[in-house]
Amino acid sequence: MKKLFQVGCIAATLFLFAACREDHSKQQHDQMQHDDQHAAVYQCPMKDEGDKTYDKPGTCPKCGMDLKKVE
Ligand SMILES: [Zn+2]
């Protein structure tokens, strides 16, 4: 009976450990996606606003051209 309890204990620990790891890796993944979006900068290809950049894709408010992603 005692051995069964120990096995159950180990199984529960492993389960919690796996659940914890999964949660952690998901958080890391979300963080990475967030960083990716944050790192992307968009700029008008005509540069009619100088070095002004945007953090989202879209169109230039001045000339209406699609903003280009700056690497
Ligand atoms: Zn423009």
N, CA, C, O and the ligand as a Tripos MOL2 file, in Angstrom:
@<TRIPOS>MOLECULE
protein
  285   283    72     0     0
PROTEIN
NO_CHARGES

@<TRIPOS>ATOM
      1 N           0.8410   -1.2160    0.0000 N.3       1 MET1
      2 CA          0.0000    0.0000    0.0000 C.3       1 MET1
      3 C           0.8650    1.2510    0.0000 C.2       1 MET1
      4 O           0.5680    2.2430   -0.6660 O.2       1 MET1
      5 N           1.9480    1.1700    0.7700 N.am      2 LYS2
      6 CA          2.8130    2.3410    0.8360 C.3       2 LYS2
      7 C           3.4820    2.6180   -0.5150 C.2       2 LYS2
      8 O           3.6900    3.7620   -0.9170 O.2       2 LYS2
      9 N           3.8130    1.4900   -1.2050 N.am      3 LYS3
     10 CA          4.4750    1.6560   -2.5020 C.3       3 LYS3
     11 C           3.5260    2.2950   -3.5220 C.2       3 LYS3
     12 O           3.9330    3.1130   -4.3470 O.2       3 LYS3
     13 N           2.2660    1.9030   -3.4430 N.am      4 LEU4
     14 CA          1.2710    2.4600   -4.3550 C.3       4 LEU4
     15 C           1.1590    3.9640   -4.1300 C.2       4 LEU4
     16 O           1.0230    4.7390   -5.0760 O.2       4 LEU4
     17 N           1.2190    4.3560   -2.8810 N.am      5 PHE5
     18 CA          1.1390    5.7790   -2.5410 C.3       5 PHE5
     19 C           2.3280    6.5350   -3.1380 C.2       5 PHE5
     20 O           2.1860    7.6310   -3.6790 O.2       5 PHE5
     21 N           3.5150    5.9060   -3.0220 N.am      6 GLN6
     22 CA          4.7150    6.5450   -3.5640 C.3       6 GLN6
     23 C           4.6050    6.7240   -5.0790 C.2       6 GLN6
     24 O           4.9380    7.7780   -5.6190 O.2       6 GLN6
     25 N           4.1320    5.6750   -5.7500 N.am      7 VAL7
     26 CA          3.9850    5.7440   -7.2160 C.3       7 VAL7
     27 C           3.0090    6.8490   -7.5910 C.2       7 VAL7
     28 O           3.2340    7.6080   -8.5340 O.2       7 VAL7
     29 N           1.9200    6.9220   -6.8320 N.am      8 GLY8
     30 CA          0.9290    7.9710   -7.0960 C.3       8 GLY8
     31 C           1.5320    9.3450   -6.8930 C.2       8 GLY8
     32 O           1.2410   10.2790   -7.6400 O.2       8 GLY8
     33 N           2.3680    9.4620   -5.8840 N.am      9 CYS9
     34 CA          3.0340   10.7220   -5.5770 C.3       9 CYS9
     35 C           3.9400   11.1480   -6.7340 C.2       9 CYS9
     36 O           3.9290   12.3010   -7.1650 O.2       9 CYS9
     37 N           4.7200   10.1870   -7.2190 N.am     10 ILE10
     38 CA          5.6510   10.4830   -8.3080 C.3      10 ILE10
     39 C           4.8780   10.8750   -9.5660 C.2      10 ILE10
     40 O           5.2470   11.8130  -10.2720 O.2      10 ILE10
     41 N           3.8070   10.1420   -9.8290 N.am     11 ALA11
     42 CA          3.0010   10.4430  -11.0180 C.3      11 ALA11
     43 C           2.4150   11.8430  -10.9230 C.2      11 ALA11
     44 O           2.4030   12.5860  -11.9050 O.2      11 ALA11
     45 N           1.9300   12.2000   -9.7420 N.am     12 ALA12
     46 CA          1.3460   13.5260   -9.5620 C.3      12 ALA12
     47 C           2.4070   14.6020   -9.7360 C.2      12 ALA12
     48 O           2.1510   15.6450  -10.3390 O.2      12 ALA12
     49 N           3.6110   14.3420   -9.2020 N.am     13 THR13
     50 CA          4.7040   15.3100   -9.3310 C.3      13 THR13
     51 C           5.0880   15.4990  -10.7950 C.2      13 THR13
     52 O           5.2790   16.6240  -11.2580 O.2      13 THR13
     53 N           5.1990   14.3810  -11.5190 N.am     14 LEU14
     54 CA          5.5510   14.4500  -12.9360 C.3      14 LEU14
     55 C           4.4890   15.2060  -13.7180 C.2      14 LEU14
     56 O           4.7950   15.9910  -14.6160 O.2      14 LEU14
     57 N           3.2360   14.9550  -13.3620 N.am     15 PHE15
     58 CA          2.1420   15.6240  -14.0630 C.3      15 PHE15
     59 C           2.2090   17.1330  -13.8350 C.2      15 PHE15
     60 O           2.0680   17.9230  -14.7680 O.2      15 PHE15
     61 N           2.4250   17.5160  -12.5810 N.am     16 LEU16
     62 CA          2.5170   18.9420  -12.2670 C.3      16 LEU16
     63 C           3.7150   19.5700  -12.9670 C.2      16 LEU16
     64 O           3.6450   20.6890  -13.4740 O.2      16 LEU16
     65 N           4.8180   18.8210  -12.9810 N.am     17 PHE17
     66 CA          6.0370   19.3070  -13.6090 C.3      17 PHE17
     67 C           5.8040   19.5440  -15.0970 C.2      17 PHE17
     68 O           6.2040   20.5710  -15.6440 O.2      17 PHE17
     69 N           5.1450   18.5710  -15.7480 N.am     18 ALA18
     70 CA          4.8670   18.6810  -17.1870 C.3      18 ALA18
     71 C           3.9230   19.8460  -17.4510 C.2      18 ALA18
     72 O           4.1260   20.6040  -18.3990 O.2      18 ALA18
     73 N           2.8940   19.9960  -16.6240 N.am     19 ALA19
     74 CA          1.9310   21.0800  -16.8040 C.3      19 ALA19
     75 C           2.6310   22.4260  -16.6350 C.2      19 ALA19
     76 O           2.3640   23.3780  -17.3690 O.2      19 ALA19
     77 N           3.5220   22.4840  -15.6640 N.am     20 CYS20
     78 CA          4.2540   23.7170  -15.3970 C.3      20 CYS20
     79 C           5.1550   24.0780  -16.5780 C.2      20 CYS20
     80 O           5.2260   25.2330  -16.9990 O.2      20 CYS20
     81 N           5.8440   23.0550  -17.1010 N.am     21 ARG21
     82 CA          6.7400   23.2970  -18.2380 C.3      21 ARG21
     83 C           5.9700   23.7760  -19.4580 C.2      21 ARG21
     84 O           6.4010   24.6750  -20.1790 O.2      21 ARG21
     85 N           4.8230   23.1520  -19.6670 N.am     22 GLU22
     86 CA          4.0250   23.5250  -20.8280 C.3      22 GLU22
     87 C           3.5960   24.9800  -20.7220 C.2      22 GLU22
     88 O           3.6620   25.7360  -21.6920 O.2      22 GLU22
     89 N           3.1600   25.3530  -19.5440 N.am     23 ASP23
     90 CA          2.7300   26.7130  -19.3020 C.3      23 ASP23
     91 C           3.8820   27.6790  -19.5430 C.2      23 ASP23
     92 O           3.7130   28.7420  -20.1390 O.2      23 ASP23
     93 N           5.0470   27.2840  -19.0660 N.am     24 HIS24
     94 CA          6.2190   28.1490  -19.1800 C.3      24 HIS24
     95 C           6.6120   28.3490  -20.6360 C.2      24 HIS24
     96 O           6.9200   29.4650  -21.0550 O.2      24 HIS24
     97 N           6.6000   27.2560  -21.4130 N.am     25 SER25
     98 CA          7.0200   27.3730  -22.8070 C.3      25 SER25
     99 C           6.0030   28.1960  -23.6020 C.2      25 SER25
    100 O           6.3690   28.8980  -24.5450 O.2      25 SER25
    101 N           4.7330   28.1080  -23.2200 N.am     26 LYS26
    102 CA          3.7140   28.9150  -23.8900 C.3      26 LYS26
    103 C           3.9590   30.3890  -23.6080 C.2      26 LYS26
    104 O           3.8350   31.2340  -24.4950 O.2      26 LYS26
    105 N           4.3070   30.6810  -22.3720 N.am     27 GLN27
    106 CA          4.5930   32.0730  -22.0180 C.3      27 GLN27
    107 C           5.7810   32.5990  -22.8130 C.2      27 GLN27
    108 O           5.7780   33.7280  -23.3040 O.2      27 GLN27
    109 N           6.8120   31.7340  -22.9260 N.am     28 GLN28
    110 CA          7.9950   32.1410  -23.6880 C.3      28 GLN28
    111 C           7.6150   32.4020  -25.1320 C.2      28 GLN28
    112 O           8.0860   33.3580  -25.7480 O.2      28 GLN28
    113 N           6.7520   31.5350  -25.6710 N.am     29 HIS29
    114 CA          6.3300   31.6810  -27.0630 C.3      29 HIS29
    115 C           5.5860   33.0080  -27.2420 C.2      29 HIS29
    116 O           5.8290   33.7360  -28.2040 O.2      29 HIS29
    117 N           4.6930   33.3110  -26.3220 N.am     30 ASP30
    118 CA          3.9620   34.5700  -26.3960 C.3      30 ASP30
    119 C           4.9240   35.7430  -26.3350 C.2      30 ASP30
    120 O           4.7800   36.7270  -27.0610 O.2      30 ASP30
    121 N           5.8910   35.6220  -25.4700 N.am     31 GLN31
    122 CA          6.8820   36.6850  -25.3050 C.3      31 GLN31
    123 C           7.6470   36.8930  -26.6070 C.2      31 GLN31
    124 O           7.8850   38.0270  -27.0230 O.2      31 GLN31
    125 N           8.0350   35.7720  -27.2590 N.am     32 MET32
    126 CA          8.7870   35.8640  -28.5000 C.3      32 MET32
    127 C           7.9500   36.5280  -29.5870 C.2      32 MET32
    128 O           8.4490   37.3710  -30.3320 O.2      32 MET32
    129 N           6.6820   36.1510  -29.6770 N.am     33 GLN33
    130 CA          5.8020   36.7630  -30.6690 C.3      33 GLN33
    131 C           5.6990   38.2520  -30.4170 C.2      33 GLN33
    132 O           5.7190   39.0630  -31.3430 O.2      33 GLN33
    133 N           5.5890   38.5870  -29.1650 N.am     34 HIS34
    134 CA          5.4730   39.9870  -28.7980 C.3      34 HIS34
    135 C           6.7340   40.7420  -29.2210 C.2      34 HIS34
    136 O           6.6460   41.8360  -29.7780 O.2      34 HIS34
    137 N           7.8910   40.1650  -28.9610 N.am     35 ASP35
    138 CA          9.1530   40.7960  -29.3390 C.3      35 ASP35
    139 C           9.2420   40.9670  -30.8390 C.2      35 ASP35
    140 O           9.7130   41.9940  -31.3280 O.2      35 ASP35
    141 N           8.7850   39.9490  -31.5780 N.am     36 ASP36
    142 CA          8.8210   40.0130  -33.0390 C.3      36 ASP36
    143 C           8.0110   41.2070  -33.5380 C.2      36 ASP36
    144 O           8.4680   41.9720  -34.3880 O.2      36 ASP36
    145 N           6.8360   41.3500  -33.0110 N.am     37 GLN37
    146 CA          5.9830   42.4550  -33.4350 C.3      37 GLN37
    147 C           6.6160   43.7850  -33.0520 C.2      37 GLN37
    148 O           6.5590   44.7640  -33.7960 O.2      37 GLN37
    149 N           7.2090   43.7900  -31.8920 N.am     38 HIS38
    150 CA          7.7860   45.0260  -31.3980 C.3      38 HIS38
    151 C           8.9970   45.4330  -32.2270 C.2      38 HIS38
    152 O           9.2390   46.6210  -32.4360 O.2      38 HIS38
    153 N           9.7670   44.4350  -32.7060 N.am     39 ALA39
    154 CA         10.9970   44.7250  -33.4330 C.3      39 ALA39
    155 C          10.7010   45.2160  -34.8430 C.2      39 ALA39
    156 O          11.5150   45.9260  -35.4320 O.2      39 ALA39
    157 N           9.5400   44.8470  -35.3930 N.am     40 ALA40
    158 CA          9.2240   45.2400  -36.7650 C.3      40 ALA40
    159 C           8.8880   46.7250  -36.8200 C.2      40 ALA40
    160 O           8.0790   47.2260  -36.0400 O.2      40 ALA40
    161 N           9.5260   47.4150  -37.7580 N.am     41 VAL41
    162 CA          9.2970   48.8470  -37.9220 C.3      41 VAL41
    163 C           8.9660   49.1040  -39.3810 C.2      41 VAL41
    164 O           9.5790   48.5160  -40.2730 O.2      41 VAL41
    165 N           8.0180   49.9630  -39.6230 N.am     42 TYR42
    166 CA          7.5930   50.2550  -40.9960 C.3      42 TYR42
    167 C           7.8680   51.7140  -41.3130 C.2      42 TYR42
    168 O           7.7880   52.5920  -40.4530 O.2      42 TYR42
    169 N           8.1940   51.9400  -42.5720 N.am     43 GLN43
    170 CA          8.5830   53.2740  -42.9810 C.3      43 GLN43
    171 C           8.0860   53.5320  -44.4030 C.2      43 GLN43
    172 O           8.0200   52.6090  -45.2150 O.2      43 GLN43
    173 N           7.7450   54.7580  -44.6990 N.am     44 CYS44
    174 CA          7.3170   55.1220  -46.0550 C.3      44 CYS44
    175 C           8.4820   54.9430  -47.0230 C.2      44 CYS44
    176 O           9.5810   55.4250  -46.7490 O.2      44 CYS44
    177 N           8.2690   54.2610  -48.1510 N.am     45 PRO45
    178 CA          9.3670   54.0540  -49.1030 C.3      45 PRO45
    179 C           9.8630   55.3600  -49.7060 C.2      45 PRO45
    180 O          11.0040   55.4280  -50.1640 O.2      45 PRO45
    181 N           9.0280   56.4030  -49.7160 N.am     46 MET46
    182 CA          9.4500   57.6950  -50.2610 C.3      46 MET46
    183 C          10.2440   58.5040  -49.2360 C.2      46 MET46
    184 O          10.9040   59.4880  -49.5710 O.2      46 MET46
    185 N          10.1640   58.0710  -47.9990 N.am     47 LYS47
    186 CA         10.8210   58.7890  -46.8870 C.3      47 LYS47
    187 C          10.4160   60.2700  -46.8590 C.2      47 LYS47
    188 O          11.2190   61.1430  -46.5320 O.2      47 LYS47
    189 N           9.1650   60.5250  -47.2060 N.am     48 ASP48
    190 CA          8.7270   61.9200  -47.1860 C.3      48 ASP48
    191 C           8.4630   62.4220  -45.7710 C.2      48 ASP48
    192 O           8.1600   63.5960  -45.5580 O.2      48 ASP48
    193 N           8.5810   61.5320  -44.8330 N.am     49 GLU49
    194 CA          8.4810   61.9700  -43.4350 C.3      49 GLU49
    195 C           9.8210   61.7960  -42.7320 C.2      49 GLU49
    196 O           9.8990   61.6650  -41.5110 O.2      49 GLU49
    197 N          10.8710   61.8000  -43.5460 N.am     50 GLY50
    198 CA         12.2100   61.6560  -42.9770 C.3      50 GLY50
    199 C          12.4160   60.2580  -42.4390 C.2      50 GLY50
    200 O          12.1200   59.2680  -43.1080 O.2      50 GLY50
    201 N          12.9190   60.1930  -41.2410 N.am     51 ASP51
    202 CA         13.1970   58.8920  -40.6270 C.3      51 ASP51
    203 C          12.0410   58.4160  -39.7680 C.2      51 ASP51
    204 O          12.2080   57.5090  -38.9530 O.2      51 ASP51
    205 N          10.8840   59.0090  -39.9370 N.am     52 LYS52
    206 CA          9.7380   58.6160  -39.1160 C.3      52 LYS52
    207 C           9.3560   57.1620  -39.4290 C.2      52 LYS52
    208 O           9.2710   56.7650  -40.5910 O.2      52 LYS52
    209 N           9.1350   56.4010  -38.3950 N.am     53 THR53
    210 CA          8.7800   54.9910  -38.5630 C.3      53 THR53
    211 C           7.4790   54.7000  -37.8340 C.2      53 THR53
    212 O           7.0640   55.4310  -36.9350 O.2      53 THR53
    213 N           6.8560   53.6220  -38.2450 N.am     54 TYR54
    214 CA          5.6140   53.1740  -37.6260 C.3      54 TYR54
    215 C           5.8190   51.7590  -37.1100 C.2      54 TYR54
    216 O           6.5850   50.9850  -37.6850 O.2      54 TYR54
    217 N           5.1370   51.4250  -36.0280 N.am     55 ASP55
    218 CA          5.2920   50.0790  -35.4780 C.3      55 ASP55
    219 C           4.2480   49.1250  -36.0380 C.2      55 ASP55
    220 O           4.1870   47.9670  -35.6240 O.2      55 ASP55
    221 N           3.4190   49.5930  -36.9790 N.am     56 LYS56
    222 CA          2.4130   48.7250  -37.5920 C.3      56 LYS56
    223 C           2.4280   48.9230  -39.0970 C.2      56 LYS56
    224 O           2.7350   50.0170  -39.5700 O.2      56 LYS56
    225 N           2.1010   47.8780  -39.8640 N.am     57 PRO57
    226 CA          1.9920   48.0620  -41.3090 C.3      57 PRO57
    227 C           0.7900   48.9390  -41.6310 C.2      57 PRO57
    228 O          -0.1740   48.9960  -40.8670 O.2      57 PRO57
    229 N           0.8570   49.6170  -42.7660 N.am     58 GLY58
    230 CA         -0.2520   50.4760  -43.1420 C.3      58 GLY58
    231 C           0.1490   51.3410  -44.3150 C.2      58 GLY58
    232 O           1.0050   50.9530  -45.1100 O.2      58 GLY58
    233 N          -0.4560   52.5030  -44.4310 N.am     59 THR59
    234 CA         -0.1170   53.4070  -45.5220 C.3      59 THR59
    235 C           0.3860   54.7260  -44.9500 C.2      59 THR59
    236 O           0.0250   55.1370  -43.8470 O.2      59 THR59
    237 N           1.2240   55.3640  -45.7370 N.am     60 CYS60
    238 CA          1.7770   56.6500  -45.3400 C.3      60 CYS60
    239 C           0.6790   57.7000  -45.3510 C.2      60 CYS60
    240 O          -0.0380   57.8190  -46.3440 O.2      60 CYS60
    241 N           0.5250   58.4670  -44.2710 N.am     61 PRO61
    242 CA         -0.5250   59.4950  -44.2430 C.3      61 PRO61
    243 C          -0.2540   60.6350  -45.2240 C.2      61 PRO61
    244 O          -1.1750   61.3680  -45.5810 O.2      61 PRO61
    245 N           0.9770   60.7920  -45.6560 N.am     62 LYS62
    246 CA          1.3110   61.9020  -46.5660 C.3      62 LYS62
    247 C           1.0910   61.5290  -48.0270 C.2      62 LYS62
    248 O           0.3960   62.2410  -48.7520 O.2      62 LYS62
    249 N           1.6860   60.4030  -48.4670 N.am     63 CYS63
    250 CA          1.5950   60.0530  -49.8890 C.3      63 CYS63
    251 C           0.7010   58.8440  -50.1410 C.2      63 CYS63
    252 O           0.4080   58.5240  -51.2930 O.2      63 CYS63
    253 N           0.2680   58.1730  -49.0900 N.am     64 GLY64
    254 CA         -0.6650   57.0660  -49.2540 C.3      64 GLY64
    255 C          -0.0360   55.7650  -49.7090 C.2      64 GLY64
    256 O          -0.7460   54.7940  -49.9710 O.2      64 GLY64
    257 N           1.2810   55.7280  -49.8070 N.am     65 MET65
    258 CA          1.9390   54.4900  -50.2310 C.3      65 MET65
    259 C           2.0080   53.5120  -49.0690 C.2      65 MET65
    260 O           1.9950   53.8950  -47.8990 O.2      65 MET65
    261 N           2.0810   52.2220  -49.4360 N.am     66 ASP66
    262 CA          2.1990   51.1930  -48.4020 C.3      66 ASP66
    263 C           3.5240   51.3430  -47.6750 C.2      66 ASP66
    264 O           4.5760   51.5370  -48.2840 O.2      66 ASP66
    265 N           3.4420   51.2480  -46.3760 N.am     67 LEU67
    266 CA          4.6730   51.3340  -45.5910 C.3      67 LEU67
    267 C           5.4950   50.0800  -45.7910 C.2      67 LEU67
    268 O           4.9610   48.9720  -45.8460 O.2      67 LEU67
    269 N           6.7840   50.2620  -45.8980 N.am     68 LYS68
    270 CA          7.6760   49.1250  -46.0920 C.3      68 LYS68
    271 C           8.3230   48.7450  -44.7640 C.2      68 LYS68
    272 O           8.6570   49.5990  -43.9420 O.2      68 LYS68
    273 N           8.4860   47.4380  -44.5830 N.am     69 LYS69
    274 CA          9.1030   46.9490  -43.3580 C.3      69 LYS69
    275 C          10.5990   47.2550  -43.3870 C.2      69 LYS69
    276 O          11.2860   46.9650  -44.3670 O.2      69 LYS69
    277 N          11.0760   47.8270  -42.3290 N.am     70 VAL70
    278 CA         12.5010   48.1400  -42.2320 C.3      70 VAL70
    279 C          13.1830   46.9990  -41.4850 C.2      70 VAL70
    280 O          12.7920   46.6580  -40.3680 O.2      70 VAL70
    281 N          14.1860   46.4230  -42.0950 N.am     71 GLU71
    282 CA         14.8930   45.3020  -41.4440 C.3      71 GLU71
    283 C          15.9200   45.8310  -40.4570 C.2      71 GLU71
    284 O          16.6150   45.0480  -39.8110 O.2      71 GLU71
    285 ZN          4.9980   58.7950  -47.7900 Zn       72 ZN72
@<TRIPOS>BOND
     1     1     2 1
     2     2     3 1
     3     3     4 2
     4     3     5 am
     5     5     6 1
     6     6     7 1
     7     7     8 2
     8     7     9 am
     9     9    10 1
    10    10    11 1
    11    11    12 2
    12    11    13 am
    13    13    14 1
    14    14    15 1
    15    15    16 2
    16    15    17 am
    17    17    18 1
    18    18    19 1
    19    19    20 2
    20    19    21 am
    21    21    22 1
    22    22    23 1
    23    23    24 2
    24    23    25 am
    25    25    26 1
    26    26    27 1
    27    27    28 2
    28    27    29 am
    29    29    30 1
    30    30    31 1
    31    31    32 2
    32    31    33 am
    33    33    34 1
    34    34    35 1
    35    35    36 2
    36    35    37 am
    37    37    38 1
    38    38    39 1
    39    39    40 2
    40    39    41 am
    41    41    42 1
    42    42    43 1
    43    43    44 2
    44    43    45 am
    45    45    46 1
    46    46    47 1
    47    47    48 2
    48    47    49 am
    49    49    50 1
    50    50    51 1
    51    51    52 2
    52    51    53 am
    53    53    54 1
    54    54    55 1
    55    55    56 2
    56    55    57 am
    57    57    58 1
    58    58    59 1
    59    59    60 2
    60    59    61 am
    61    61    62 1
    62    62    63 1
    63    63    64 2
    64    63    65 am
    65    65    66 1
    66    66    67 1
    67    67    68 2
    68    67    69 am
    69    69    70 1
    70    70    71 1
    71    71    72 2
    72    71    73 am
    73    73    74 1
    74    74    75 1
    75    75    76 2
    76    75    77 am
    77    77    78 1
    78    78    79 1
    79    79    80 2
    80    79    81 am
    81    81    82 1
    82    82    83 1
    83    83    84 2
    84    83    85 am
    85    85    86 1
    86    86    87 1
    87    87    88 2
    88    87    89 am
    89    89    90 1
    90    90    91 1
    91    91    92 2
    92    91    93 am
    93    93    94 1
    94    94    95 1
    95    95    96 2
    96    95    97 am
    97    97    98 1
    98    98    99 1
    99    99   100 2
   100    99   101 am
   101   101   102 1
   102   102   103 1
   103   103   104 2
   104   103   105 am
   105   105   106 1
   106   106   107 1
   107   107   108 2
   108   107   109 am
   109   109   110 1
   110   110   111 1
   111   111   112 2
   112   111   113 am
   113   113   114 1
   114   114   115 1
   115   115   116 2
   116   115   117 am
   117   117   118 1
   118   118   119 1
   119   119   120 2
   120   119   121 am
   121   121   122 1
   122   122   123 1
   123   123   124 2
   124   123   125 am
   125   125   126 1
   126   126   127 1
   127   127   128 2
   128   127   129 am
   129   129   130 1
   130   130   131 1
   131   131   132 2
   132   131   133 am
   133   133   134 1
   134   134   135 1
   135   135   136 2
   136   135   137 am
   137   137   138 1
   138   138   139 1
   139   139   140 2
   140   139   141 am
   141   141   142 1
   142   142   143 1
   143   143   144 2
   144   143   145 am
   145   145   146 1
   146   146   147 1
   147   147   148 2
   148   147   149 am
   149   149   150 1
   150   150   151 1
   151   151   152 2
   152   151   153 am
   153   153   154 1
   154   154   155 1
   155   155   156 2
   156   155   157 am
   157   157   158 1
   158   158   159 1
   159   159   160 2
   160   159   161 am
   161   161   162 1
   162   162   163 1
   163   163   164 2
   164   163   165 am
   165   165   166 1
   166   166   167 1
   167   167   168 2
   168   167   169 am
   169   169   170 1
   170   170   171 1
   171   171   172 2
   172   171   173 am
   173   173   174 1
   174   174   175 1
   175   175   176 2
   176   175   177 am
   177   177   178 1
   178   178   179 1
   179   179   180 2
   180   179   181 am
   181   181   182 1
   182   182   183 1
   183   183   184 2
   184   183   185 am
   185   185   186 1
   186   186   187 1
   187   187   188 2
   188   187   189 am
   189   189   190 1
   190   190   191 1
   191   191   192 2
   192   191   193 am
   193   193   194 1
   194   194   195 1
   195   195   196 2
   196   195   197 am
   197   197   198 1
   198   198   199 1
   199   199   200 2
   200   199   201 am
   201   201   202 1
   202   202   203 1
   203   203   204 2
   204   203   205 am
   205   205   206 1
   206   206   207 1
   207   207   208 2
   208   207   209 am
   209   209   210 1
   210   210   211 1
   211   211   212 2
   212   211   213 am
   213   213   214 1
   214   214   215 1
   215   215   216 2
   216   215   217 am
   217   217   218 1
   218   218   219 1
   219   219   220 2
   220   219   221 am
   221   221   222 1
   222   222   223 1
   223   223   224 2
   224   223   225 am
   225   225   226 1
   226   226   227 1
   227   227   228 2
   228   227   229 am
   229   229   230 1
   230   230   231 1
   231   231   232 2
   232   231   233 am
   233   233   234 1
   234   234   235 1
   235   235   236 2
   236   235   237 am
   237   237   238 1
   238   238   239 1
   239   239   240 2
   240   239   241 am
   241   241   242 1
   242   242   243 1
   243   243   244 2
   244   243   245 am
   245   245   246 1
   246   246   247 1
   247   247   248 2
   248   247   249 am
   249   249   250 1
   250   250   251 1
   251   251   252 2
   252   251   253 am
   253   253   254 1
   254   254   255 1
   255   255   256 2
   256   255   257 am
   257   257   258 1
   258   258   259 1
   259   259   260 2
   260   259   261 am
   261   261   262 1
   262   262   263 1
   263   263   264 2
   264   263   265 am
   265   265   266 1
   266   266   267 1
   267   267   268 2
   268   267   269 am
   269   269   270 1
   270   270   271 1
   271   271   272 2
   272   271   273 am
   273   273   274 1
   274   274   275 1
   275   275   276 2
   276   275   277 am
   277   277   278 1
   278   278   279 1
   279   279   280 2
   280   279   281 am
   281   281   282 1
   282   282   283 1
   283   283   284 2
@<TRIPOS>SUBSTRUCTURE
     1 MET1         2 RESIDUE 1 A MET
     2 LYS2         6 RESIDUE 1 A LYS
     3 LYS3        10 RESIDUE 1 A LYS
     4 LEU4        14 RESIDUE 1 A LEU
     5 PHE5        18 RESIDUE 1 A PHE
     6 GLN6        22 RESIDUE 1 A GLN
     7 VAL7        26 RESIDUE 1 A VAL
     8 GLY8        30 RESIDUE 1 A GLY
     9 CYS9        34 RESIDUE 1 A CYS
    10 ILE10       38 RESIDUE 1 A ILE
    11 ALA11       42 RESIDUE 1 A ALA
    12 ALA12       46 RESIDUE 1 A ALA
    13 THR13       50 RESIDUE 1 A THR
    14 LEU14       54 RESIDUE 1 A LEU
    15 PHE15       58 RESIDUE 1 A PHE
    16 LEU16       62 RESIDUE 1 A LEU
    17 PHE17       66 RESIDUE 1 A PHE
    18 ALA18       70 RESIDUE 1 A ALA
    19 ALA19       74 RESIDUE 1 A ALA
    20 CYS20       78 RESIDUE 1 A CYS
    21 ARG21       82 RESIDUE 1 A ARG
    22 GLU22       86 RESIDUE 1 A GLU
    23 ASP23       90 RESIDUE 1 A ASP
    24 HIS24       94 RESIDUE 1 A HIS
    25 SER25       98 RESIDUE 1 A SER
    26 LYS26      102 RESIDUE 1 A LYS
    27 GLN27      106 RESIDUE 1 A GLN
    28 GLN28      110 RESIDUE 1 A GLN
    29 HIS29      114 RESIDUE 1 A HIS
    30 ASP30      118 RESIDUE 1 A ASP
    31 GLN31      122 RESIDUE 1 A GLN
    32 MET32      126 RESIDUE 1 A MET
    33 GLN33      130 RESIDUE 1 A GLN
    34 HIS34      134 RESIDUE 1 A HIS
    35 ASP35      138 RESIDUE 1 A ASP
    36 ASP36      142 RESIDUE 1 A ASP
    37 GLN37      146 RESIDUE 1 A GLN
    38 HIS38      150 RESIDUE 1 A HIS
    39 ALA39      154 RESIDUE 1 A ALA
    40 ALA40      158 RESIDUE 1 A ALA
    41 VAL41      162 RESIDUE 1 A VAL
    42 TYR42      166 RESIDUE 1 A TYR
    43 GLN43      170 RESIDUE 1 A GLN
    44 CYS44      174 RESIDUE 1 A CYS
    45 PRO45      178 RESIDUE 1 A PRO
    46 MET46      182 RESIDUE 1 A MET
    47 LYS47      186 RESIDUE 1 A LYS
    48 ASP48      190 RESIDUE 1 A ASP
    49 GLU49      194 RESIDUE 1 A GLU
    50 GLY50      198 RESIDUE 1 A GLY
    51 ASP51      202 RESIDUE 1 A ASP
    52 LYS52      206 RESIDUE 1 A LYS
    53 THR53      210 RESIDUE 1 A THR
    54 TYR54      214 RESIDUE 1 A TYR
    55 ASP55      218 RESIDUE 1 A ASP
    56 LYS56      222 RESIDUE 1 A LYS
    57 PRO57      226 RESIDUE 1 A PRO
    58 GLY58      230 RESIDUE 1 A GLY
    59 THR59      234 RESIDUE 1 A THR
    60 CYS60      238 RESIDUE 1 A CYS
    61 PRO61      242 RESIDUE 1 A PRO
    62 LYS62      246 RESIDUE 1 A LYS
    63 CYS63      250 RESIDUE 1 A CYS
    64 GLY64      254 RESIDUE 1 A GLY
    65 MET65      258 RESIDUE 1 A MET
    66 ASP66      262 RESIDUE 1 A ASP
    67 LEU67      266 RESIDUE 1 A LEU
    68 LYS68      270 RESIDUE 1 A LYS
    69 LYS69      274 RESIDUE 1 A LYS
    70 VAL70      278 RESIDUE 1 A VAL
    71 GLU71      282 RESIDUE 1 A GLU
    72 ZN72       285 GROUP 0 **** ****
